[in-house]
Amino acid sequence: MNKSISVLYFLLSTFIILNVTGCRNTSSTCEPSCCTINPVVVSGPMLGHVSMRSANVWAQVDTKSDLAMMYWEMEGDEAPSQFTEWEVATSATAFSAQFEIGDLKPGTNYQAVLFANGAVLGDTIVITTQTLWDYRTDPPDFKAVVGSCVFVNDSIYDRPGNGYGGEYKVFESIADAEPDMMLWLGDNVYLREVDFQSYSGYLYRYTHTRAIPEMQELLMACPNYAIWDDHDFGPNDADMSWIHRDWAQEAFKTFWANPSYGAPSGADNVGTAFRFNDVEFFLLDNRSHRIHPNNRTQDLKVLGDEQLDWLIAALNKSYAPFKMVAMGGQFLNDVAKHENMANYPERQEIIDRIEEEHIHGVIFLTGDRHCTDMSRLELEGGAVIHDLTVSPLTSGAYDNSKENNTLRIEGTTAPQRNFAELNFSGPRKDRSCEIVIKDNEGVELWSKVLKSKEL
Protein backbone atom coordinates (compact mmCIF):
# COMPACT_ATOMS: atom_id res chain seq x y z
CA MET A 1 0.00 0.00 0.00
CA ASN A 2 1.27 3.49 -0.86
CA LYS A 3 2.63 5.27 2.24
CA SER A 4 0.42 8.36 1.94
CA ILE A 5 -2.66 6.17 1.46
CA SER A 6 -1.78 4.02 4.48
CA VAL A 7 -1.35 7.09 6.67
CA LEU A 8 -4.67 8.49 5.44
CA TYR A 9 -6.35 5.15 6.10
CA PHE A 10 -4.85 5.04 9.60
CA LEU A 11 -6.05 8.56 10.40
CA LEU A 12 -9.53 7.84 9.12
CA SER A 13 -9.87 4.59 11.04
CA THR A 14 -8.56 6.24 14.20
CA PHE A 15 -11.03 9.10 13.78
CA ILE A 16 -13.92 6.62 13.44
CA ILE A 17 -12.83 4.64 16.51
CA LEU A 18 -12.40 7.77 18.60
CA ASN A 19 -15.81 9.14 17.66
CA VAL A 20 -17.71 5.87 17.99
CA THR A 21 -16.18 4.70 21.27
CA GLY A 22 -15.25 8.03 22.84
CA CYS A 23 -11.85 6.53 23.60
CA ARG A 24 -8.36 7.95 23.35
CA ASN A 25 -6.67 4.74 22.24
CA THR A 26 -7.59 1.65 20.27
CA SER A 27 -6.93 -1.03 22.90
CA SER A 28 -9.67 -3.09 24.57
CA THR A 29 -9.03 -1.22 27.83
CA CYS A 30 -9.26 2.25 26.38
CA GLU A 31 -10.33 5.11 28.64
CA PRO A 32 -12.93 7.76 27.81
CA SER A 33 -11.34 10.88 26.37
CA CYS A 34 -11.19 13.61 29.01
CA CYS A 35 -11.62 16.42 26.49
CA THR A 36 -13.71 17.25 23.46
CA ILE A 37 -12.56 20.82 22.79
CA ASN A 38 -10.33 21.33 19.78
CA PRO A 39 -7.12 22.81 21.21
CA VAL A 40 -4.66 25.14 19.51
CA VAL A 41 -0.91 24.63 19.42
CA VAL A 42 0.88 27.21 21.58
CA SER A 43 4.40 26.00 20.86
CA GLY A 44 6.12 23.07 19.22
CA PRO A 45 6.24 20.22 18.72
CA MET A 46 9.84 20.58 19.88
CA LEU A 47 12.44 17.91 19.35
CA GLY A 48 14.43 17.06 22.45
CA HIS A 49 17.10 14.40 22.89
CA VAL A 50 17.45 12.06 19.92
CA SER A 51 19.57 8.93 20.18
CA MET A 52 20.10 5.98 17.86
CA ARG A 53 16.95 4.24 19.10
CA SER A 54 14.70 6.93 20.56
CA ALA A 55 13.50 10.51 20.40
CA ASN A 56 11.98 12.84 22.99
CA VAL A 57 9.31 15.29 21.83
CA TRP A 58 7.62 18.15 23.70
CA ALA A 59 4.47 20.04 22.73
CA GLN A 60 2.15 22.64 24.27
CA VAL A 61 -1.49 23.44 23.58
CA ASP A 62 -3.89 26.00 25.02
CA THR A 63 -6.32 23.83 26.97
CA LYS A 64 -6.63 20.50 28.77
CA SER A 65 -6.15 17.80 26.18
CA ASP A 66 -5.32 14.18 25.52
CA LEU A 67 -2.07 14.27 23.55
CA ALA A 68 0.04 11.72 21.72
CA MET A 69 2.51 11.66 18.86
CA MET A 70 1.82 9.54 15.82
CA TYR A 71 5.00 8.59 13.95
CA TRP A 72 6.12 6.54 10.98
CA GLU A 73 9.27 5.70 9.05
CA MET A 74 9.66 7.91 5.99
CA GLU A 75 11.32 5.31 3.75
CA GLY A 76 9.41 2.22 2.72
CA ASP A 77 5.70 1.68 2.13
CA GLU A 78 5.30 -1.18 4.58
CA ALA A 79 6.26 0.61 7.81
CA PRO A 80 3.09 1.05 9.90
CA SER A 81 2.21 4.25 11.73
CA GLN A 82 2.33 4.05 15.52
CA PHE A 83 1.27 6.03 18.56
CA THR A 84 3.26 6.99 21.64
CA GLU A 85 1.67 6.66 25.04
CA TRP A 86 -1.15 9.14 25.58
CA GLU A 87 -0.54 12.02 27.97
CA VAL A 88 -3.09 14.32 29.59
CA ALA A 89 -1.90 17.92 29.33
CA THR A 90 -3.28 19.96 32.24
CA SER A 91 -2.75 23.37 33.82
CA ALA A 92 -0.12 21.75 36.10
CA THR A 93 2.19 21.58 33.06
CA ALA A 94 0.83 24.70 31.30
CA PHE A 95 -0.99 22.24 29.00
CA SER A 96 2.28 20.77 27.74
CA ALA A 97 3.39 17.16 27.52
CA GLN A 98 6.45 15.12 26.66
CA PHE A 99 6.64 11.91 24.69
CA GLU A 100 9.32 9.27 24.24
CA ILE A 101 9.33 7.56 20.88
CA GLY A 102 11.21 4.29 21.27
CA ASP A 103 12.27 1.23 19.29
CA LEU A 104 13.54 3.32 16.38
CA LYS A 105 16.24 2.33 13.92
CA PRO A 106 19.64 4.07 13.87
CA GLY A 107 20.32 6.47 11.02
CA THR A 108 16.69 6.53 9.90
CA ASN A 109 14.28 9.33 9.05
CA TYR A 110 10.86 9.39 10.68
CA GLN A 111 7.94 11.77 10.57
CA ALA A 112 5.71 12.57 13.53
CA VAL A 113 2.60 14.62 14.11
CA LEU A 114 0.77 15.69 17.26
CA PHE A 115 -2.60 14.12 18.01
CA ALA A 116 -4.89 16.13 20.33
CA ASN A 117 -8.28 14.83 21.45
CA GLY A 118 -8.34 12.46 18.50
CA ALA A 119 -7.40 14.92 15.77
CA VAL A 120 -4.18 15.84 14.00
CA LEU A 121 -2.83 19.15 15.29
CA GLY A 122 0.06 21.32 14.07
CA ASP A 123 2.91 20.64 11.71
CA THR A 124 4.60 17.36 10.88
CA ILE A 125 8.17 17.13 12.15
CA VAL A 126 11.08 15.07 10.84
CA ILE A 127 13.15 13.00 13.27
CA THR A 128 16.53 11.65 12.18
CA THR A 129 18.04 9.15 14.57
CA GLN A 130 21.77 9.13 15.19
CA THR A 131 23.90 6.90 12.99
CA LEU A 132 25.51 3.70 14.24
CA TRP A 133 28.99 4.54 12.98
CA ASP A 134 31.15 2.99 15.75
CA TYR A 135 33.62 0.35 14.49
CA ARG A 136 32.19 0.79 10.99
CA THR A 137 33.01 4.18 9.48
CA ASP A 138 34.39 7.57 10.38
CA PRO A 139 31.98 9.57 12.56
CA PRO A 140 29.47 11.72 10.68
CA ASP A 141 30.07 15.41 10.19
CA PHE A 142 27.51 17.52 12.03
CA LYS A 143 26.64 21.05 13.05
CA ALA A 144 25.74 22.14 16.58
CA VAL A 145 24.48 25.63 17.35
CA VAL A 146 24.83 27.28 20.77
CA GLY A 147 23.67 30.51 22.36
CA SER A 148 22.39 32.03 25.60
CA CYS A 149 20.35 34.87 27.10
CA VAL A 150 16.85 34.98 25.61
CA PHE A 151 14.85 37.99 26.76
CA VAL A 152 11.43 38.33 25.16
CA ASN A 153 9.75 41.65 25.90
CA ASP A 154 6.50 41.59 27.85
CA SER A 155 5.35 45.19 28.25
CA ILE A 156 2.73 44.37 30.87
CA TYR A 157 5.31 43.06 33.35
CA ASP A 158 8.64 44.51 32.20
CA ARG A 159 10.34 47.39 33.94
CA PRO A 160 9.40 50.84 32.59
CA GLY A 161 11.42 52.07 29.63
CA ASN A 162 12.61 50.58 26.38
CA GLY A 163 12.34 46.82 25.95
CA TYR A 164 15.46 44.87 26.94
CA GLY A 165 14.94 42.20 24.29
CA GLY A 166 14.78 42.32 20.52
CA GLU A 167 15.91 41.05 17.13
CA TYR A 168 14.07 37.76 17.51
CA LYS A 169 14.95 36.98 13.90
CA VAL A 170 18.07 35.33 15.31
CA PHE A 171 16.03 32.14 15.80
CA GLU A 172 15.07 32.13 12.13
CA SER A 173 18.73 32.69 11.22
CA ILE A 174 19.70 29.68 13.33
CA ALA A 175 17.05 27.51 11.66
CA ASP A 176 18.27 28.70 8.25
CA ALA A 177 21.75 27.39 9.18
CA GLU A 178 20.23 23.86 9.23
CA PRO A 179 21.78 22.70 12.51
CA ASP A 180 21.81 19.07 13.58
CA MET A 181 21.34 20.09 17.22
CA MET A 182 20.84 23.22 19.35
CA LEU A 183 22.26 23.75 22.85
CA TRP A 184 20.71 26.56 24.90
CA LEU A 185 23.36 27.84 27.35
CA GLY A 186 21.19 29.28 30.10
CA ASP A 187 19.08 32.37 30.77
CA ASN A 188 16.77 30.78 28.22
CA VAL A 189 13.96 32.66 29.93
CA TYR A 190 14.14 35.76 32.12
CA LEU A 191 11.93 35.38 35.17
CA ARG A 192 10.54 38.75 36.21
CA GLU A 193 9.73 39.84 39.77
CA VAL A 194 6.08 38.99 39.12
CA ASP A 195 7.02 35.44 38.04
CA PHE A 196 9.23 33.89 40.67
CA GLN A 197 6.77 34.43 43.53
CA SER A 198 4.61 31.51 42.34
CA TYR A 199 4.93 28.32 40.33
CA SER A 200 2.24 29.55 37.96
CA GLY A 201 4.54 32.52 37.35
CA TYR A 202 7.32 30.17 36.23
CA LEU A 203 4.92 28.43 33.85
CA TYR A 204 3.71 31.78 32.50
CA ARG A 205 7.23 33.01 31.76
CA TYR A 206 8.29 29.81 30.01
CA THR A 207 5.08 29.81 27.97
CA HIS A 208 5.43 33.47 26.99
CA THR A 209 9.03 33.02 25.84
CA ARG A 210 8.59 29.67 24.10
CA ALA A 211 5.54 30.81 22.11
CA ILE A 212 7.11 33.58 20.01
CA PRO A 213 6.55 32.83 16.30
CA GLU A 214 10.19 33.30 15.32
CA MET A 215 11.24 30.38 17.53
CA GLN A 216 8.87 27.72 16.23
CA GLU A 217 10.80 26.55 13.19
CA LEU A 218 13.96 26.07 15.25
CA LEU A 219 12.15 24.03 17.89
CA MET A 220 10.99 21.60 15.19
CA ALA A 221 14.16 21.66 13.09
CA CYS A 222 16.59 19.71 15.28
CA PRO A 223 17.11 18.23 18.75
CA ASN A 224 17.14 20.94 21.45
CA TYR A 225 19.13 20.60 24.69
CA ALA A 226 19.45 23.09 27.56
CA ILE A 227 21.19 24.08 30.75
CA TRP A 228 20.03 26.88 33.02
CA ASP A 229 21.47 29.94 34.70
CA ASP A 230 20.20 32.41 37.28
CA HIS A 231 17.32 33.85 35.25
CA ASP A 232 15.82 30.39 34.61
CA PHE A 233 16.32 29.60 38.30
CA GLY A 234 14.97 32.59 40.23
CA PRO A 235 16.00 36.19 40.98
CA ASN A 236 19.15 37.72 39.52
CA ASP A 237 22.30 35.88 40.74
CA ALA A 238 20.11 33.31 42.54
CA ASP A 239 21.96 30.52 44.34
CA MET A 240 21.20 27.59 46.67
CA SER A 241 19.63 29.99 49.17
CA TRP A 242 16.70 30.50 46.80
CA ILE A 243 13.75 28.89 48.55
CA HIS A 244 11.91 27.83 45.38
CA ARG A 245 14.53 25.66 43.74
CA ASP A 246 11.82 23.00 43.50
CA TRP A 247 9.68 25.28 41.32
CA ALA A 248 12.68 26.09 39.14
CA GLN A 249 13.58 22.45 38.63
CA GLU A 250 10.03 21.36 37.94
CA ALA A 251 9.49 24.12 35.37
CA PHE A 252 12.81 23.34 33.67
CA LYS A 253 11.95 19.64 33.42
CA THR A 254 8.45 20.48 32.16
CA PHE A 255 9.64 22.64 29.25
CA TRP A 256 12.84 20.88 28.18
CA ALA A 257 13.23 17.31 26.90
CA ASN A 258 16.83 16.52 27.91
CA PRO A 259 17.87 12.86 28.10
CA SER A 260 17.81 12.88 31.92
CA TYR A 261 18.11 15.08 35.00
CA GLY A 262 20.54 14.65 37.87
CA ALA A 263 24.29 14.28 37.36
CA PRO A 264 25.48 12.13 38.96
CA SER A 265 22.37 9.94 39.03
CA GLY A 266 20.12 10.82 41.94
CA ALA A 267 21.80 14.14 42.72
CA ASP A 268 19.55 17.11 43.36
CA ASN A 269 20.31 19.02 40.18
CA VAL A 270 19.32 19.23 36.51
CA GLY A 271 22.67 18.23 35.00
CA THR A 272 23.04 15.48 32.42
CA ALA A 273 25.32 14.23 29.65
CA PHE A 274 24.88 12.75 26.20
CA ARG A 275 26.85 11.78 23.11
CA PHE A 276 26.05 13.26 19.71
CA ASN A 277 27.90 11.23 17.09
CA ASP A 278 31.50 11.19 18.44
CA VAL A 279 31.29 14.35 20.60
CA GLU A 280 30.28 14.21 24.24
CA PHE A 281 28.37 17.00 25.95
CA PHE A 282 28.36 17.48 29.72
CA LEU A 283 25.53 19.75 30.88
CA LEU A 284 26.18 21.19 34.33
CA ASP A 285 23.91 22.68 36.98
CA ASN A 286 25.59 25.84 38.29
CA ARG A 287 22.74 26.97 40.56
CA SER A 288 21.41 24.19 42.80
CA HIS A 289 24.56 24.02 44.97
CA ARG A 290 25.99 27.50 44.45
CA ILE A 291 27.11 29.56 47.47
CA HIS A 292 27.52 33.27 46.83
CA PRO A 293 31.03 34.80 47.24
CA ASN A 294 29.63 37.23 49.84
CA ASN A 295 29.15 34.32 52.22
CA ARG A 296 31.84 34.30 54.94
CA THR A 297 30.97 31.18 56.93
CA GLN A 298 30.58 28.53 54.21
CA ASP A 299 32.94 27.13 51.61
CA LEU A 300 32.34 28.81 48.26
CA LYS A 301 30.94 26.44 45.63
CA VAL A 302 29.27 26.44 42.24
CA LEU A 303 28.98 22.78 41.27
CA GLY A 304 29.43 21.17 44.66
CA ASP A 305 31.74 18.27 45.47
CA GLU A 306 29.55 15.48 44.11
CA GLN A 307 28.87 17.08 40.73
CA LEU A 308 32.50 18.18 40.37
CA ASP A 309 33.80 14.68 41.13
CA TRP A 310 31.36 13.22 38.61
CA LEU A 311 32.49 15.70 35.94
CA ILE A 312 36.18 14.85 36.34
CA ALA A 313 35.47 11.12 36.35
CA ALA A 314 33.26 11.43 33.25
CA LEU A 315 35.83 13.52 31.37
CA ASN A 316 38.55 11.04 32.32
CA LYS A 317 36.46 8.15 31.03
CA SER A 318 35.55 9.87 27.76
CA TYR A 319 37.27 8.98 24.48
CA ALA A 320 35.54 11.82 22.64
CA PRO A 321 37.89 14.05 20.60
CA PHE A 322 35.96 17.08 21.90
CA LYS A 323 34.51 17.12 25.39
CA MET A 324 32.03 19.99 25.51
CA VAL A 325 31.26 21.19 29.05
CA ALA A 326 28.24 23.51 29.22
CA MET A 327 27.70 25.83 32.19
CA GLY A 328 26.12 29.24 32.69
CA GLY A 329 28.97 31.53 33.75
CA GLN A 330 32.40 32.05 32.22
CA PHE A 331 34.95 29.45 33.27
CA LEU A 332 38.39 30.54 32.06
CA ASN A 333 38.06 34.33 32.26
CA ASP A 334 40.51 35.13 35.08
CA VAL A 335 38.79 38.36 36.15
CA ALA A 336 36.95 37.75 39.44
CA LYS A 337 33.96 39.82 38.38
CA HIS A 338 30.20 39.31 38.21
CA GLU A 339 29.53 35.56 38.34
CA ASN A 340 32.74 34.39 36.64
CA MET A 341 34.21 31.17 37.99
CA ALA A 342 37.33 33.17 38.92
CA ASN A 343 35.40 34.08 42.09
CA TYR A 344 35.46 30.44 43.19
CA PRO A 345 38.19 27.95 44.21
CA GLU A 346 36.47 25.31 42.06
CA ARG A 347 37.84 26.94 38.92
CA GLN A 348 41.44 26.17 39.82
CA GLU A 349 40.51 22.76 41.23
CA ILE A 350 38.92 21.76 37.93
CA ILE A 351 41.94 23.02 35.96
CA ASP A 352 44.35 21.19 38.25
CA ARG A 353 42.43 17.94 38.07
CA ILE A 354 42.13 18.10 34.28
CA GLU A 355 45.92 18.42 34.18
CA GLU A 356 46.54 15.68 36.75
CA GLU A 357 44.24 13.28 34.92
CA HIS A 358 45.83 14.15 31.53
CA ILE A 359 42.44 14.96 30.01
CA HIS A 360 42.58 16.41 26.50
CA GLY A 361 39.98 18.05 24.28
CA VAL A 362 37.99 19.97 26.90
CA ILE A 363 36.01 22.96 25.63
CA PHE A 364 33.75 24.90 27.97
CA LEU A 365 30.60 26.37 26.44
CA THR A 366 29.34 29.27 28.52
CA GLY A 367 26.94 32.20 28.39
CA ASP A 368 25.71 34.82 30.87
CA ARG A 369 27.95 37.78 29.92
CA HIS A 370 25.93 39.40 27.08
CA CYS A 371 29.11 39.49 25.03
CA THR A 372 30.77 36.71 23.05
CA ASP A 373 34.46 35.93 23.34
CA MET A 374 36.83 32.99 23.61
CA SER A 375 39.59 32.18 26.10
CA ARG A 376 42.46 29.68 25.94
CA LEU A 377 44.66 28.11 28.62
CA GLU A 378 47.56 25.79 27.83
CA LEU A 379 48.50 23.50 30.73
CA GLU A 380 52.04 22.46 31.59
CA GLY A 381 51.41 18.90 30.46
CA GLY A 382 50.40 20.03 26.97
CA ALA A 383 46.60 19.86 27.22
CA VAL A 384 44.71 22.97 26.13
CA ILE A 385 41.40 24.16 27.62
CA HIS A 386 39.14 26.54 25.71
CA ASP A 387 36.15 28.52 26.92
CA LEU A 388 33.75 29.74 24.25
CA THR A 389 31.26 32.25 25.65
CA VAL A 390 28.26 32.86 23.36
CA SER A 391 25.89 35.61 24.48
CA PRO A 392 23.35 37.10 23.96
CA LEU A 393 20.69 35.76 21.61
CA THR A 394 18.03 38.44 22.18
CA SER A 395 18.96 40.19 25.46
CA GLY A 396 20.78 43.50 25.63
CA ALA A 397 24.44 43.30 24.55
CA TYR A 398 27.53 44.84 26.17
CA ASP A 399 31.16 45.34 25.19
CA ASN A 400 33.39 43.50 27.65
CA SER A 401 36.57 43.91 25.60
CA LYS A 402 38.12 46.29 28.15
CA GLU A 403 37.81 43.69 30.89
CA ASN A 404 41.34 42.49 31.63
CA ASN A 405 40.85 38.83 30.80
CA THR A 406 44.45 37.73 30.19
CA LEU A 407 43.32 34.47 28.56
CA ARG A 408 41.08 36.03 25.90
CA ILE A 409 41.96 35.15 22.31
CA GLU A 410 42.45 38.38 20.42
CA GLY A 411 39.76 39.22 17.91
CA THR A 412 37.04 37.01 19.37
CA THR A 413 34.93 39.65 21.13
CA ALA A 414 31.46 40.18 19.66
CA PRO A 415 29.46 42.76 21.67
CA GLN A 416 26.15 42.20 19.87
CA ARG A 417 23.34 39.69 19.58
CA ASN A 418 24.78 36.53 18.05
CA PHE A 419 25.01 32.75 18.00
CA ALA A 420 27.72 30.17 17.33
CA GLU A 421 27.93 27.33 14.86
CA LEU A 422 30.17 24.41 15.82
CA ASN A 423 30.98 22.37 12.71
CA PHE A 424 32.50 18.98 13.55
CA SER A 425 34.19 17.14 10.68
CA GLY A 426 37.09 14.95 9.63
CA PRO A 427 38.24 11.35 10.09
CA ARG A 428 37.89 9.66 13.45
CA LYS A 429 41.46 10.27 14.62
CA ASP A 430 41.79 13.78 13.22
CA ARG A 431 38.56 15.63 13.98
CA SER A 432 38.11 19.38 13.62
CA CYS A 433 35.73 21.81 15.27
CA GLU A 434 35.14 24.95 13.24
CA ILE A 435 33.66 27.71 15.40
CA VAL A 436 31.71 30.33 13.45
CA ILE A 437 30.17 33.31 15.27
CA LYS A 438 27.25 34.89 13.41
CA ASP A 439 25.11 37.93 14.11
CA ASN A 440 21.33 37.84 14.42
CA GLU A 441 21.01 38.05 10.63
CA GLY A 442 23.30 35.05 10.14
CA VAL A 443 26.28 37.09 8.92
CA GLU A 444 29.68 35.73 9.99
CA LEU A 445 31.58 37.84 12.55
CA TRP A 446 34.61 35.61 13.10
CA SER A 447 35.66 31.98 12.85
CA LYS A 448 38.32 29.70 14.26
CA VAL A 449 39.22 26.02 13.75
CA LEU A 450 40.27 23.75 16.62
CA LYS A 451 41.99 20.43 15.84
CA SER A 452 41.49 17.54 18.22
CA LYS A 453 45.15 16.52 17.87
CA GLU A 454 46.22 19.93 19.19
CA LEU A 455 44.12 19.89 22.35
Protein Blocks (a to p, Z undefined) as FASTA:
>chain_A
ZZklmmmmmmmmmmmmmmmnopabfbfkbccdfbfbdcddfbdcddddddfkbccddddd
fbdcddddddddfbhjklccdddddddddfkloopacdddehiaehiacdddddeehiae
djdddddddddfehkbccddddddddehiadddfklmcedjdfbehkllmmmmmmnopab
dcdebjkbccdfklmmpfklmmmmmmmmmmpmklmmmmmmpccdddddfklnmcghiafk
lmklmmmmmmmmmmpccfbeciaehiacfbdcddehjbccddddfklmgccfklmkbccd
fkommlmmmmmmmmmmpccfbdcdddfbdfklmcdghjbfklpmklmmmmmmmmmnopgh
iacddehjopacddddddfkopacdddddddfklccddfklpccfkbcghiaccbddddd
dddedjfklccdddddddfkopafbdcdddfklZZ
